[in-house]
């Protein structure tokens, strides 16, 4: 048994040292923004400090601010913890900061950063991005850094191969190793079995036109390096990639006529792409895909020939003939959509959320849940507002997701100006979080402390350079959080 020693250091000495025996935790309050409204201590009258193990708060206390020393005594036998600091006024949470989960080691002194900001506000970072970009890729790494890859400049006139990395400890961007492939925007990713990320396709700007690219690369998060991959059989943009086996996948959409079968090359070891000419299936009209629990691939498309289930991983079937359309007449809440998000649920169903109805062009907020056993769609809880080609990322609270950086129209010119947190299985919703401005083509990244980094984008009509912003979300428990 050991007794942690906790010291919270910030711009004002509000936390005193707790007497301890062998372990100390120093939490350093930081603020990567400097606007007057960005001060997390502004207008608060109370500080609340919580220590959590998993989802359980194991110790907490509240203290008057300013003037009262904040302490958390008697913390013992905890291996992995998260520390949360709240700033309140009249019982209402105004500011918040969380640490990432921290491994508590006996006989060690730990120094942990905690970004403390007003909640549910998009606040511009002091440090600029190194490269102006929109429609780029953002990968949150295991160590908490965020890697920015590709994209186009604010006027959409050129793509970039420049990569940079955001450090959440310092709140700054730094140059990263060059991307090995050609410059591109809007690539698609797939998680590989070894923990690496496959980056596939997208588009380049050539002669003022968007041209789909064939390139692919692998990012090894452990080594922090890019590696080469094979090339697609043809350029793809607006596509999806599903890994239906441990080392096999398929790329659908974003090109006419054929799919790309993905597997490692026996000789080179590189991931290779093999053209797959399917019959009675239009892979070019696929707008989203995800793997079901049995290894089959659910595909959402623009028509009957591109919406159904592909069972090409079944060795008894010819992959070119392994598509099974969904019987529209018995499919329940069935719709042909594009620009929707598909993701698997814990119960084995697939959630199809947002996007635009193909027949009418209406941008949707609602969702449909596909149940493979019944081969039916049922109405499901969706977004709080219509969203097209939005990004969805798991939040730190299990079952909750963050959504944003999409569009309100199918031409992808009018960007969303809000973020939202939602829990589709529970029907929980946080209040909409207003961005500092609409950011068409921005990228959304959930950091390890639960804050959300919003990078890049462009300003419709002006092409003005955009910076990055940080949001510290707070969901009122009364609203399901």
C-alpha positions in Angstrom: 0.0 0.0 0.0 1.2 3.5 -0.8 -0.1 7.0 -0.3 0.1 9.3 -3.3 1.2 12.9 -2.8 -0.8 15.3 -4.9 0.2 18.8 -5.8 -1.6 20.9 -8.3 0.4 23.8 -9.7 -1.1 26.6 -11.8 -1.1 30.3 -12.3 -2.3 30.7 -8.7 -1.3 28.5 -5.8 -4.7 26.9 -5.2 -3.6 23.4 -4.4 -1.4 22.5 -1.4 0.7 19.4 -1.0 -0.9 16.4 0.6 1.3 14.6 3.1 2.4 11.3 1.6 4.8 8.4 2.0 6.2 7.2 -1.3 4.4 8.5 -4.3 3.7 12.1 -5.5 1.5 13.3 -8.4 2.0 16.9 -9.5 -0.7 18.1 -11.8 0.3 21.2 -13.8 -2.6 23.3 -15.0 -2.0 24.7 -18.5 -3.8 26.8 -20.9 -2.8 26.8 -24.6 -5.1 29.9 -25.3 -4.8 33.5 -24.2 -8.0 35.3 -25.0 -9.8 36.9 -22.0 -12.7 34.5 -22.3 -10.3 31.5 -22.3 -9.4 31.8 -18.6 -10.7 28.8 -16.8 -10.6 30.5 -13.4 -12.7 33.4 -14.6 -16.0 33.9 -12.7 -15.8 30.7 -10.7 -16.5 30.5 -6.9 -15.8 26.8 -6.3 -13.3 24.2 -7.4 -14.1 20.5 -7.4 -11.4 17.9 -7.6 -12.2 14.3 -8.5 -10.1 11.1 -8.8 -11.6 8.4 -11.0 -10.7 4.8 -11.6 -12.4 3.7 -14.8 -15.8 5.2 -14.7 -16.0 5.3 -10.9 -15.2 8.5 -8.9 -13.3 7.1 -5.9 -12.5 10.4 -4.2 -13.7 14.0 -4.5 -14.1 17.2 -2.6 -15.1 20.8 -3.3 -13.4 24.0 -2.1 -14.1 27.7 -2.1 -12.2 29.7 -4.8 -10.2 31.7 -4.2 -8.7 31.3 -0.8 -9.3 27.7 0.3 -6.5 25.1 -0.1 -7.5 22.2 -2.3 -6.5 18.7 -1.1 -7.4 15.1 -1.8 -6.1 12.9 1.1 -6.2 9.2 1.6 -5.6 8.0 -2.0 -4.4 4.5 -1.8 -4.0 1.3 -3.9 -5.0 2.8 -7.3 -3.1 1.6 -10.3 -4.6 3.7 -13.2 -6.3 7.0 -12.3 -7.7 10.1 -14.0 -7.9 13.5 -12.2 -10.6 16.0 -13.0 -10.7 19.6 -11.9 -14.0 21.5 -12.3 -14.6 25.3 -11.8 -18.2 26.1 -10.7 -20.3 29.2 -10.1 -23.5 28.7 -8.2 -23.2 25.0 -8.7 -23.0 25.2 -12.4 -19.8 23.9 -14.2 -18.1 26.7 -16.1 -14.6 25.2 -16.5 -13.1 21.8 -16.6 -9.9 19.9 -17.1 -9.0 16.2 -17.1 -5.7 14.4 -17.2 -5.2 11.4 -19.4 -5.4 8.1 -17.5 -2.2 7.9 -15.5 -0.4 4.8 -14.2 0.5 5.4 -10.5 3.9 3.9 -9.8 5.2 3.5 -6.2 8.3 5.4 -5.2 7.9 7.8 -8.1 7.1 11.5 -8.7 4.7 12.1 -11.6 4.2 15.4 -13.4 0.9 15.5 -15.3 -0.5 18.3 -17.5 -4.1 19.3 -17.2 -5.7 21.7 -19.7 -8.2 23.8 -17.7 -10.6 25.8 -20.0 -14.2 27.0 -20.1 -16.4 24.1 -21.1 -18.3 23.7 -24.4 -16.5 26.5 -26.2 -14.2 26.4 -29.2 -11.2 28.5 -28.2 -8.4 29.3 -30.7 -5.0 28.0 -29.9 -2.2 30.5 -29.5 0.2 28.4 -31.7 -0.6 28.3 -35.4 -0.6 25.2 -37.6 2.5 25.0 -39.8 0.5 24.5 -43.0 -3.0 25.8 -43.9 -5.1 22.8 -44.8 -8.6 21.5 -45.1 -10.0 18.0 -46.0 -7.0 16.5 -44.3 -6.5 13.4 -42.1 -5.9 13.6 -38.3 -4.6 10.6 -36.4 -4.6 10.6 -32.6 -1.6 8.6 -31.5 -1.2 6.4 -28.5 1.0 9.0 -26.7 -1.7 11.6 -27.2 -0.2 13.6 -30.0 -2.2 14.3 -33.2 -0.7 13.7 -36.6 -2.0 15.9 -39.5 -1.6 14.4 -43.0 -2.5 15.8 -46.4 -5.3 18.2 -47.3 -5.6 21.1 -49.6 -4.9 24.8 -49.1 -7.8 27.1 -48.1 -8.5 28.0 -51.8 -8.5 24.3 -52.8 -5.8 25.0 -55.4 -3.1 22.5 -54.3 -2.8 19.4 -52.2 0.0 19.0 -49.7 2.3 16.1 -48.6 3.5 18.1 -45.6 2.8 16.4 -42.2 2.9 18.0 -38.8 2.1 16.9 -35.3 0.2 18.6 -32.4 1.7 18.2 -28.9 -1.2 18.5 -26.3 1.4 19.1 -23.5 2.8 22.2 -25.1 -0.2 23.2 -27.3 2.1 23.6 -30.3 2.6 22.1 -33.8 5.9 20.7 -35.1 7.1 19.4 -38.4 6.9 15.6 -38.9 8.5 13.2 -41.4 7.3 13.8 -45.0 4.5 11.6 -46.3 6.0 9.0 -48.6 3.2 9.2 -51.3 1.9 11.9 -53.5 0.1 15.0 -52.1 -3.5 14.2 -51.5 -6.7 15.3 -49.6 -9.6 13.3 -48.1 -7.8 10.0 -47.8 -9.5 7.0 -46.1 -7.9 5.0 -43.3 -8.2 1.4 -42.0 -6.8 0.0 -38.8 -4.4 -2.9 -39.4 -4.0 -5.9 -37.1 -0.6 -4.8 -35.9 -1.9 -1.4 -34.7 -0.7 0.5 -37.7 -2.9 2.7 -39.9 -3.4 2.1 -43.6 -3.9 5.4 -45.5 -5.6 4.9 -48.9 -6.5 7.1 -51.9 -8.0 10.6 -51.8 -7.6 13.3 -54.4 -4.9 15.6 -55.8 -5.5 19.0 -57.5 -4.2 18.9 -61.1 -4.9 21.7 -63.5 -7.5 23.1 -61.2 -9.4 19.7 -61.1 -9.8 17.2 -58.3 -8.2 13.9 -59.5 -8.6 10.7 -57.5 -5.2 9.2 -56.5 -4.0 5.5 -56.4 -1.5 5.9 -53.7 -1.4 4.2 -50.3 0.9 4.2 -47.2 1.2 2.8 -43.8 1.8 4.7 -40.6 3.4 2.7 -37.8 2.4 4.5 -34.5 4.9 2.5 -32.4 7.9 3.4 -34.6 6.5 6.8 -35.5 7.3 6.3 -39.2 5.6 6.0 -42.5 6.0 2.9 -44.7 5.1 2.2 -48.3 2.1 0.2 -49.5 1.0 -0.9 -52.9 -1.2 1.2 -55.3 -4.9 0.9 -55.9 -6.0 -0.6 -59.2 -7.4 2.9 -59.9 -7.7 6.2 -58.2 -10.4 6.4 -55.4 -11.9 9.4 -53.7 -15.0 9.2 -51.4 -14.4 5.5 -50.8 -14.4 3.2 -47.7 -12.1 0.4 -46.6 -13.2 -2.6 -44.5 -10.8 -5.2 -43.0 -13.0 -8.3 -43.0 -10.2 -10.6 -41.9 -7.1 -10.1 -39.9 -5.0 -9.5 -42.9 -7.5 -9.0 -45.7 -9.7 -6.1 -46.7 -11.7 -4.5 -49.5 -11.9 -0.9 -50.8 -15.3 0.1 -52.2 -16.6 3.3 -53.8 -14.9 6.3 -55.2 -14.2 4.7 -58.6 -16.2 3.1 -61.4 -16.9 -0.6 -61.8 -14.4 -2.5 -59.6 -13.5 -3.0 -56.0 -9.9 -3.5 -54.7 -9.1 -6.6 -52.8 -6.5 -5.8 -50.1 -3.9 -8.3 -48.7 -0.2 -8.5 -48.0 2.0 -9.4 -51.0 3.7 -12.7 -50.4 7.1 -11.6 -51.8 7.4 -7.9 -50.7 5.3 -8.0 -47.6 3.7 -4.7 -48.7 0.0 -4.3 -48.6 -1.2 -4.8 -52.2 -4.5 -4.1 -54.0 -6.0 -6.4 -56.6 -8.8 -5.3 -58.9 -12.0 -7.3 -58.3 -14.6 -7.1 -61.0 -17.8 -7.9 -59.3 -21.0 -9.2 -60.9 -24.5 -8.0 -60.0 -23.0 -5.4 -57.6 -22.0 -1.8 -58.3 -19.1 -1.1 -55.9 -18.6 2.3 -57.4 -22.0 3.4 -55.9 -21.0 2.3 -52.4 -20.9 5.3 -49.9 -20.0 3.5 -46.7 -19.0 0.1 -45.4 -18.3 -1.7 -42.1 -17.6 -5.2 -40.9 -20.3 -7.2 -39.2 -19.5 -9.6 -36.3 -19.5 -12.6 -38.6 -16.8 -11.1 -40.9 -19.2 -10.1 -43.7 -19.2 -6.5 -44.9 -22.3 -4.3 -44.7 -22.3 -1.9 -47.6 -24.5 1.3 -47.8 -25.0 2.7 -51.3 -26.9 4.9 -53.5 -29.1 2.2 -55.0 -30.2 -1.4 -54.7 -27.1 -2.7 -56.5 -24.8 -1.2 -53.9 -26.6 -1.7 -50.6 -26.5 -5.0 -48.9 -23.9 -7.5 -47.5 -20.7 -8.8 -49.2 -19.5 -12.2 -48.0 -16.3 -12.3 -50.1 -14.3 -13.7 -47.1 -16.3 -16.9 -47.3 -13.9 -19.3 -49.0 -16.8 -21.3 -50.4 -18.0 -18.3 -52.4 -16.5 -16.5 -55.4 -15.7 -13.0 -54.1 -17.0 -11.5 -57.4 -20.4 -13.1 -56.8 -20.6 -12.7 -53.0 -22.9 -9.7 -52.8 -26.4 -10.1 -51.3 -28.7 -7.2 -51.7 -31.1 -6.3 -49.0 -34.8 -6.9 -49.9 -36.1 -3.4 -49.9 -39.7 -4.5 -49.4 -38.9 -6.2 -46.1 -36.1 -4.0 -44.9 -38.0 -1.7 -42.6 -36.7 1.8 -42.3 -34.6 1.5 -45.5 -33.0 4.4 -47.4 -30.4 5.0 -50.0 -28.0 7.6 -48.6 -24.6 9.1 -49.3 -22.4 11.1 -46.9 -23.6 9.1 -43.9 -21.5 7.6 -41.1 -21.5 3.8 -40.6 -20.1 2.2 -37.4 -20.6 -1.0 -35.6 -22.6 -1.2 -32.3 -21.8 -3.5 -29.4 -24.9 -5.6 -30.1 -23.6 -6.5 -33.6 -25.8 -4.1 -35.5 -24.6 -1.3 -37.8 -25.6 2.3 -37.2 -26.1 4.4 -40.4 -26.4 8.0 -39.2 -26.8 11.4 -41.0 -25.9 11.8 -44.7 -28.3 12.8 -47.5 -31.2 10.9 -49.0 -30.3 10.1 -52.6 -33.7 10.7 -54.0 -34.3 14.1 -52.5 -30.9 15.4 -51.5 -32.2 16.2 -48.0 -29.5 16.2 -45.4 -30.5 14.1 -42.5 -30.0 14.1 -38.7 -31.7 10.7 -38.0 -30.2 7.2 -38.0 -31.1 3.7 -39.1 -29.8 0.6 -37.4 -29.2 -2.5 -39.5 -29.7 -5.8 -37.6 -28.0 -8.6 -39.6 -30.1 -11.4 -38.1 -33.3 -9.8 -39.2 -31.8 -8.1 -42.3 -33.8 -5.1 -41.4 -33.3 -1.4 -40.6 -35.0 0.1 -37.6 -35.2 3.8 -36.7 -32.4 4.8 -34.2 -31.3 7.8 -32.3 -29.3 10.2 -34.6 -27.6 13.5 -34.5 -29.0 16.6 -32.9 -28.9 18.4 -36.3 -28.5 17.4 -40.0 -25.0 16.5 -40.9 -23.4 15.4 -44.2 -20.0 13.8 -44.5 -19.4 14.5 -40.8 -16.6 12.9 -38.7 -17.4 10.7 -35.7 -14.9 9.6 -33.1 -15.2 7.7 -29.8 -15.2 10.0 -26.8 -13.5 9.0 -23.5 -16.8 8.1 -21.9 -17.8 4.6 -23.1 -20.7 4.6 -25.5 -20.3 8.3 -26.3 -19.1 9.8 -29.6 -18.1 13.2 -30.8 -19.4 14.4 -34.2 -18.4 17.4 -36.2 -16.3 18.9 -39.1 -18.9 17.9 -41.8 -21.2 19.9 -44.0 -24.8 21.0 -44.1 -25.2 20.6 -47.9 -24.3 17.9 -50.4 -22.0 20.2 -52.4 -19.7 20.3 -49.4 -19.4 24.1 -49.3 -21.4 25.0 -46.2 -19.5 23.7 -43.2 -21.1 22.7 -39.9 -20.6 25.3 -37.2 -21.2 23.0 -34.2 -19.9 19.9 -32.5 -22.0 17.5 -30.5 -21.6 14.6 -28.2 -24.1 11.7 -28.4 -24.6 8.2 -27.1 -26.6 6.3 -29.8 -27.2 3.2 -27.7 -28.7 5.2 -24.8 -30.2 8.1 -26.8 -28.1 10.5 -24.8 -27.2 14.0 -26.2 -25.0 16.8 -25.0 -25.8 20.4 -25.9 -24.5 21.6 -29.3 -21.1 23.2 -29.0 -20.7 26.3 -31.1 -17.5 26.5 -33.1 -15.5 29.7 -33.3 -16.7 29.8 -37.0 -17.9 27.4 -39.6 -15.0 25.3 -40.7 -15.8 23.3 -43.9 -13.3 20.5 -44.3 -11.8 20.7 -40.8 -10.6 17.6 -38.9 -11.8 16.4 -35.6 -9.5 14.6 -33.0 -10.5 13.4 -29.5 -7.4 13.7 -27.2 -6.7 11.4 -24.4 -8.0 13.8 -21.8 -11.3 14.0 -23.6 -10.8 17.5 -25.1 -11.4 17.9 -28.8 -8.9 19.4 -31.2 -10.4 21.0 -34.3 -7.8 21.7 -37.0 -7.9 23.6 -40.3 -10.8 24.0 -42.7 -11.5 27.0 -44.9 -13.9 30.0 -44.7 -16.5 29.8 -47.4 -16.3 32.5 -50.0 -13.0 34.0 -48.8 -10.6 31.0 -48.4 -9.3 32.7 -45.3 -6.6 30.8 -43.4 -7.9 29.0 -40.3 -6.1 28.1 -37.2 -6.8 25.3 -34.7 -9.2 25.4 -31.8 -9.7 23.3 -28.7 -12.9 22.3 -27.0 -13.3 20.9 -23.5 -16.7 19.1 -23.5 -18.9 18.7 -20.5 -22.1 16.7 -20.6 -24.6 17.4 -17.8 -25.3 14.0 -16.1 -29.0 15.0 -16.1 -28.8 14.8 -19.9 -27.5 11.3 -19.9 -23.8 11.9 -19.5 
